[in-house]
């Protein structure tokens, strides 16, 4: 069990981080070289018009007034309206449509990483120095060395160009229209029990989530292997065997759970890389998620979108790490001390 | 008298003996994978230096349309615009791009850019991180808290996204991307160094130095820094590969290298958007291959260094 005190302590420690993160995001707008009013009005707008927009946006107020307003509004998830990309639309709305797309991709990528990473790492450790072990280690090392923006195109080349079996862009075939409930096409098509649409959505997601998951897979299997190797040599493992317990049960019951602790940590740490990978994967596979939105917003100077997206990504990453901390203390209660 | 004899023996010892005497180096040299990684890195350094000294940057940056075949496959025909009677045999081992530039030459030169800017990122973030980490560990209290809370804020962002946010502030360009990534990598070094330094500070010889009346700066530079150096070296090596990837990623997304620059990330981006679906795979394949191989080299070496440093890991591997 995780004690309430531990959770409370963790949450209190988060407060300065959250304020710091919000302050940095506020600074993005004010340290950037471009004038937001000119971005909205266009280069050729008259001086009075630009001045009017500056007043409307509150850019003429003292900086600390703007800062206070930003914190107050950000706490209500209000980041103002988009300047360019969806001019006039509240950023919150834009984020709401793009967020599920990225979440779906990241979750599937993470799922693939855990699904393949843990068994391979475990097998590699149990059969140390066997062919399986060597292959897994070489594969994992290659996996962490190959950048997503190379493995993605290679995957496209192999599966789509050479084999011609899977789609390489978009999220679902155009002939299917699925009502938006969660914003995740796989879930939405399941909700209306449109099986063909579900299959199409899964086929579209397969290559992107494989691409984004390779790194997680590699990192998790490496950590699982080295952690398991360390655990196998512990005294309590020998004790369990000595009292007559079979090797399989000993490894699963005593070894696996203890070896999992560092693996959980690495899952949290690499989740940040996974979110960065989403930006690249969405660019390669033509998926309109948060990552692609951020890149587009930086290109055109749509600062409210940049602020909202960056804050949302940081929030997501912090949340996952909090979850990791709590899982960690569940797996090893000594950590709370 | 006896110390004089010892120094003399120490001086006459060959380098081989000295390496044998160091458990870290001898362990590292016994690791074949780490040596393979080192070989890759050295090969890349040779290619980089050669390209920098002997290649004409103008020729690989500007368009060669009209004087060379455009989009020609590796050593092959099927060029988009072949120049009759020219470029027979294997003039372009990696093919050419849309501007009829030799991808082989550009990829070779790209290794110079990658190593140069990678060194800049890792070098600057190591210096900054080491400074901040050691100061935080030694002074503790409010200094430690202030430094480490700022580092926590930077660590709260997914790395590439923090780099993108900083790029939104600084603007586009390779050096700006380098500065952005330096800020992204600094907190990792600060954390590792702080941890290492805290362990060193607990050692008795630091108490002894303080008792002898040494000043803060002397203790920090002469005692704590050298003894925290090992984990820093490992961290730098492992992060070198990541830094090259992240810099290429920023160029890939259009925020790093400017059009025409033979950077691996930018070449990959052009190759993917303009050449992948039309079948010109070589345009993006070779820059990616060089990038991945270089990163693999740093990961192999970094892994070996970490194993050589941590005796517990060594036991686990044996």
Interface residues (C-beta under 8 A of the other chain):
Chain A: X16 X17 X20 X21 X24 X25 X27 X28 X31 X32 X33 X141 X142 X144 X145 X146 X147 X148 X149 X150 X152 X153 X154 X156 X157 X161 X168 X226 X229 X230 X233 X271 X272 X273 X274 X275 X276 X277 X279 X280 X283 X284 X294 X295 X298 X299 X303 X306 X310 X313 X314 X317 X318
Chain B: X149 X150 X152 X153 X156 X157 X158 X159 X160 X161 X164 X165 X167 X168 X169 X171 X241 X245 X248 X249 X252 X253 X254 X255 X265 X268 X269 X271 X272 X276 X277 X279 X281 X284 X285 X288 X289 X291 X292 X293 X295 X296 X299 X300 X303 X312 X313 X315 X316 X317
